[in-house]
């Protein structure tokens, strides 16, 4: 639908804006040797009004053929044909109108004089069409700008939300409760181990707080943070949890958003290792290939594990964050393969995030 | 002093078991009969040692704490010990004796123990297996598996492997892969936990998995039987036939 009709209250101002055009047309028709002043007035007002509506049709070719396109010749031809057609329709409709006006007393000579003015009116119609096309392109450009702004604002909100979720999820309260329970258990039987676990937990909390304040950190720091998280979990799970890290120096130097891997590493423990009696190994692997950084978090899991109450939230956080920060440039996939779960990320390398 | 109470400890984390053992073991009149680090082991230990009270973690390998509770003898008083608070309501729905949040004080655990003891002395409310199996699955979802105890062994049957369910006195016979598993529960309670788009009660004593239904045969005048994929036949009541017809024509 044409934007003039799309919203109420736009048509009135638009028609009012046509009034000066009616005056110009009247002056043109009332020039010496053409129509009389009364005749020019009687013809120009309704015909301008008519053009006001006909000109709106330029919106459709204008919308379909953006100026930015490389089909300039096609664009000129299309608008040329549309201009000729619109103008012809206008002049023809004018002829009918004139015949009606001629019925009124004092306008008997009008049809003859109008016929003499057809070339002038046809040219005026072409010019009006050009004016209309130009106005429509301006209108479309404004709309495109507003649309872009709106999209940018939506993206901004999405990015903020994803950041907030990620920060909120950085430390799952149950992780804290379970760790504190382990400390409470060890205090009696193995005070040295209890102390070690307190320090490990403090290290992880301190690191995650300081990291969370920054916009981007080297991957090596993110891996160190994940490792200190896994160290705390190892005190709970004992021999059930093993960790392997394989990060190339070039990969470790790439920057990533802080705590990007945290939900994935937590999933690897909660939905992987914790479901297996014998436990298993969480593998974190990263390498740089050209302009991209590839990270894989891998863990075994029990395909027949009992139903869990939560799940998928960690993956959603990572996905939302990546799309907010990198748009379509980041890839993220979660795969299940022979009892192993793989979270695979590929992100473009940038100086910051 | 009350008589000795036999306690089973179930948690997949070694330090967590240690703490339970330390506090409960120091209580007079308490015997820790077994410890288990996963759900299967818990059911096995329970059938071997006949505990009076079970302290259960919830998120564990193999079976979760609710599934274990579902398979314990109804006389066993259950105390859940977990870091998650979102299951407290469910726990009381199934008449758990108590629900203790980790980390806890020794006092809190002793209180849970005396509640469980009181339950045992007074006879207390016995868990209702229907309610227990409802709580074993995430809210708003249908059961994806049925757990059945066979002496010390546990069978986990995914619902898509189930052919049909048959009421047998106080039990439900779950037919799957040519085998029959007996579960202490009413047919109505078990059927309620299943997706009604996949499982239909076609008779007072039968619920059929619609994916396993091959055809409906006329058995006698106004009487039908269902032929299942495994070649077995089960009776269909007049009401059941009406429901089946409506469902098949609706598709």
Interface residues (C-beta under 8 A of the other chain):
Chain A: X174 X177 X178 X180 X181 X182 X183 X184 X185 X186 X188 X189 X235 X236 X237 X238 X270 X274 X275 X276 X277 X302 X304 X305 X306 X307 X308 X309
Chain B: X12 X13 X14 X15 X16 X18 X19 X22 X37 X38 X39 X59 X60 X61 X62 X63 X64 X67 X83 X84 X86 X87 X101 X102 X103 X104 X136 X137 X138 X141 X144 X145 X156
